[in-house]
Amino acid sequence: MHDPAKDGGAAGVNPVGALAVYLAAVFLGAASLAPWLWKSAQWMAREHGVGVGLASQPFHRYVNRCLIGLALLLLWPLVRAFRFRGWEEIGWRWDAIERRRWLGGFGLGFVALGIFTVVALAGGARVLNPPGDAGKWIGKLLGFAAVAVGVALLEELLFRGAVFSAIRRRAGFATAAGVTSAVYAIVHFFARPESPVVIDAGSGFRILGLMFHGFVDPRLVVPGLASLFVAGWTLAILRDRTGGLMAPMGLHAGWIFWLRAYGWLTTDAPGADTRWWGTEKLYDGWVAFALLAGLGIWVHVRTRPPDHDSRTRPTDR
């Protein structure tokens, strides 16, 4: 039997159901809101000359930004629905140990995908873009780093913080890791469709449907979706073994930096086999899948305590 006091009063809360409601609110809300934001941006640019650059952005970016904004806005109600007793229960700590874990995780992710980038360049799969202006490069890389830290913070609070913790206290590690890794992989596996000629109230829903188009192409699903699932599972291992969010958050940030920088620093080499090396997305080739799978195995072995008990939960420590 569940002890409501021990579970933080969450015995009656279905974490998978709460996650489904959260995702439905985020996706349906973004599809509904995006056309009105697009029309507002066009009106401001046309009538007042304000936000011309924003108004020129493709429509799928409005949908994507609405997804991110609503995901952030609705995160706190989701956490409240899970009835956690405090931030520490979802793994949020910032002591000296956790700071070292963040740095270690970031270094691991940065080096792993940095090695992949070097190998892709050396193997002739990618070509390095001309350096150009040094100031522009530095500014761009700093921007990538800032985005990496921010995105990793949000996504780890959601996936390995709130959702993983809620499922983990009711089920085993495999269930918690499997659900969060699957959802994590799916929401990252979006296509970038062309903007429609006419934007109306239903355009957000149509674009959202087209963003899921990648799921019907087996060449995109394998190994791209599998790579994202393996990455999510590795992050779940770190969350479970360390009992905190800083290690997976750092690893995630290191990955995101290269996912942003890879397509900007390099371009496709003529004749390169994208089945093995992937595209500018980096993770959608077999070489990247092998690297991420190997990294997951290494993390599993390195973080497994000698007396590891799969029934032990971070909240029981």
ABEGO torsion letter per residue (X at the ends): XBBAAAAGGAAABBAAAAAAAAAAAAAAAAAAAAAAAAAAAAAAAAAAGBGAAAAABBAAAAAAAAAAAAAAAAAAAAAAAAGBAEAAAAGBBBBAAAAAAAAAAAAAAAAAAAAAAAAAAAAGABBBBBAEBAAAAAAAAAAAAAAAAAAAAAAAAAAABAAAAAAAAABBAAAAAAAAAAAAAAAABBBBBBBBABBBAAAAAAAAAAAAAAAABAAAAOAAAAAAAAAAAAAAAAAAAAGBAAAAAAAAAAAAAAAAAAAAABBBBBGBBAAAAEBAAGAABAAAAAAAAAAAAAAAAAABBAABBAABBAAAX
